[in-house]
């Protein structure tokens, strides 16, 4: 004989079952979300809260909470709610602008942007720029692209050096020999 209050049966649509099963199989699903999906799937299979809690190594209270929330809100009830705190002040458009400026422009008189320079350029704080760069793994000071010198005599200097390598003077070659 079952003990405790009778619980209303949990039912799923085909789409809900597919979504929950996908969350349990996908490796990139957050562990908490996968556990919530398992709770709902096991409750649909007829297991009670204690059996689900034992199988998933959690508490009966946790199982009951997520089962009730699924029945009340549906599949969206299993997702994390927004956390408390101040709302974001930097919009996605601002973030996009910072990324675009970082990758597609360079400051006057410099080879790359610094966080302070970019902050002045876009009108944001240096900390905000640093957070955006960190989030998107941007490191303008570690650019992998070749940069040409702005030296007006650069081409002449390259010709001189390449010329020395291609045809070194005989006098230098003779002086370095040790017979």
MODELLER restraints for C-alpha pairs under 7 A, 6 or more apart:
rsr = mdl.restraints
at = mdl.atoms
rsr.add(forms.Gaussian(group=physical.xy_distance, feature=features.Distance(at['CA:10:A'], at['CA:43:A']), mean=6.56, stdev=0.5))
rsr.add(forms.Gaussian(group=physical.xy_distance, feature=features.Distance(at['CA:10:A'], at['CA:44:A']), mean=5.27, stdev=0.5))
rsr.add(forms.Gaussian(group=physical.xy_distance, feature=features.Distance(at['CA:10:A'], at['CA:71:A']), mean=6.81, stdev=0.5))
rsr.add(forms.Gaussian(group=physical.xy_distance, feature=features.Distance(at['CA:11:A'], at['CA:44:A']), mean=6.09, stdev=0.5))
rsr.add(forms.Gaussian(group=physical.xy_distance, feature=features.Distance(at['CA:16:A'], at['CA:75:A']), mean=6.85, stdev=0.5))
rsr.add(forms.Gaussian(group=physical.xy_distance, feature=features.Distance(at['CA:20:A'], at['CA:37:A']), mean=5.20, stdev=0.5))
rsr.add(forms.Gaussian(group=physical.xy_distance, feature=features.Distance(at['CA:23:A'], at['CA:29:A']), mean=5.92, stdev=0.5))
rsr.add(forms.Gaussian(group=physical.xy_distance, feature=features.Distance(at['CA:23:A'], at['CA:34:A']), mean=5.53, stdev=0.5))
rsr.add(forms.Gaussian(group=physical.xy_distance, feature=features.Distance(at['CA:23:A'], at['CA:37:A']), mean=6.77, stdev=0.5))
rsr.add(forms.Gaussian(group=physical.xy_distance, feature=features.Distance(at['CA:24:A'], at['CA:34:A']), mean=4.87, stdev=0.5))
rsr.add(forms.Gaussian(group=physical.xy_distance, feature=features.Distance(at['CA:24:A'], at['CA:37:A']), mean=6.51, stdev=0.5))
rsr.add(forms.Gaussian(group=physical.xy_distance, feature=features.Distance(at['CA:24:A'], at['CA:38:A']), mean=6.76, stdev=0.5))
rsr.add(forms.Gaussian(group=physical.xy_distance, feature=features.Distance(at['CA:33:A'], at['CA:78:A']), mean=6.75, stdev=0.5))
rsr.add(forms.Gaussian(group=physical.xy_distance, feature=features.Distance(at['CA:33:A'], at['CA:79:A']), mean=6.73, stdev=0.5))
rsr.add(forms.Gaussian(group=physical.xy_distance, feature=features.Distance(at['CA:36:A'], at['CA:66:A']), mean=6.43, stdev=0.5))
rsr.add(forms.Gaussian(group=physical.xy_distance, feature=features.Distance(at['CA:36:A'], at['CA:78:A']), mean=6.35, stdev=0.5))
rsr.add(forms.Gaussian(group=physical.xy_distance, feature=features.Distance(at['CA:39:A'], at['CA:52:A']), mean=6.62, stdev=0.5))
rsr.add(forms.Gaussian(group=physical.xy_distance, feature=features.Distance(at['CA:39:A'], at['CA:63:A']), mean=6.25, stdev=0.5))
rsr.add(forms.Gaussian(group=physical.xy_distance, feature=features.Distance(at['CA:39:A'], at['CA:67:A']), mean=6.97, stdev=0.5))
rsr.add(forms.Gaussian(group=physical.xy_distance, feature=features.Distance(at['CA:40:A'], at['CA:67:A']), mean=6.00, stdev=0.5))
rsr.add(forms.Gaussian(group=physical.xy_distance, feature=features.Distance(at['CA:42:A'], at['CA:52:A']), mean=6.65, stdev=0.5))
rsr.add(forms.Gaussian(group=physical.xy_distance, feature=features.Distance(at['CA:49:A'], at['CA:60:A']), mean=5.45, stdev=0.5))
rsr.add(forms.Gaussian(group=physical.xy_distance, feature=features.Distance(at['CA:49:A'], at['CA:63:A']), mean=5.87, stdev=0.5))
rsr.add(forms.Gaussian(group=physical.xy_distance, feature=features.Distance(at['CA:49:A'], at['CA:64:A']), mean=6.38, stdev=0.5))
rsr.add(forms.Gaussian(group=physical.xy_distance, feature=features.Distance(at['CA:50:A'], at['CA:60:A']), mean=5.48, stdev=0.5))
rsr.add(forms.Gaussian(group=physical.xy_distance, feature=features.Distance(at['CA:53:A'], at['CA:59:A']), mean=5.19, stdev=0.5))
rsr.add(forms.Gaussian(group=physical.xy_distance, feature=features.Distance(at['CA:53:A'], at['CA:60:A']), mean=5.33, stdev=0.5))
rsr.add(forms.Gaussian(group=physical.xy_distance, feature=features.Distance(at['CA:53:A'], at['CA:63:A']), mean=6.30, stdev=0.5))
rsr.add(forms.Gaussian(group=physical.xy_distance, feature=features.Distance(at['CA:66:A'], at['CA:78:A']), mean=6.95, stdev=0.5))
rsr.add(forms.Gaussian(group=physical.xy_distance, feature=features.Distance(at['CA:69:A'], at['CA:77:A']), mean=5.71, stdev=0.5))
rsr.add(forms.Gaussian(group=physical.xy_distance, feature=features.Distance(at['CA:70:A'], at['CA:77:A']), mean=5.51, stdev=0.5))
rsr.add(forms.Gaussian(group=physical.xy_distance, feature=features.Distance(at['CA:70:A'], at['CA:78:A']), mean=6.49, stdev=0.5))
rsr.add(forms.Gaussian(group=physical.xy_distance, feature=features.Distance(at['CA:95:A'], at['CA:132:A']), mean=6.82, stdev=0.5))
rsr.add(forms.Gaussian(group=physical.xy_distance, feature=features.Distance(at['CA:102:A'], at['CA:113:A']), mean=6.68, stdev=0.5))
rsr.add(forms.Gaussian(group=physical.xy_distance, feature=features.Distance(at['CA:106:A'], at['CA:112:A']), mean=5.53, stdev=0.5))
rsr.add(forms.Gaussian(group=physical.xy_distance, feature=features.Distance(at['CA:106:A'], at['CA:113:A']), mean=6.17, stdev=0.5))
rsr.add(forms.Gaussian(group=physical.xy_distance, feature=features.Distance(at['CA:107:A'], at['CA:113:A']), mean=6.17, stdev=0.5))
rsr.add(forms.Gaussian(group=physical.xy_distance, feature=features.Distance(at['CA:112:A'], at['CA:140:A']), mean=5.82, stdev=0.5))
rsr.add(forms.Gaussian(group=physical.xy_distance, feature=features.Distance(at['CA:112:A'], at['CA:141:A']), mean=6.17, stdev=0.5))
rsr.add(forms.Gaussian(group=physical.xy_distance, feature=features.Distance(at['CA:113:A'], at['CA:140:A']), mean=6.31, stdev=0.5))
rsr.add(forms.Gaussian(group=physical.xy_distance, feature=features.Distance(at['CA:115:A'], at['CA:126:A']), mean=5.48, stdev=0.5))
rsr.add(forms.Gaussian(group=physical.xy_distance, feature=features.Distance(at['CA:115:A'], at['CA:129:A']), mean=5.83, stdev=0.5))
rsr.add(forms.Gaussian(group=physical.xy_distance, feature=features.Distance(at['CA:115:A'], at['CA:130:A']), mean=6.04, stdev=0.5))
rsr.add(forms.Gaussian(group=physical.xy_distance, feature=features.Distance(at['CA:116:A'], at['CA:126:A']), mean=5.18, stdev=0.5))
rsr.add(forms.Gaussian(group=physical.xy_distance, feature=features.Distance(at['CA:119:A'], at['CA:125:A']), mean=5.38, stdev=0.5))
rsr.add(forms.Gaussian(group=physical.xy_distance, feature=features.Distance(at['CA:119:A'], at['CA:126:A']), mean=5.13, stdev=0.5))
rsr.add(forms.Gaussian(group=physical.xy_distance, feature=features.Distance(at['CA:119:A'], at['CA:129:A']), mean=6.28, stdev=0.5))
rsr.add(forms.Gaussian(group=physical.xy_distance, feature=features.Distance(at['CA:133:A'], at['CA:139:A']), mean=6.99, stdev=0.5))
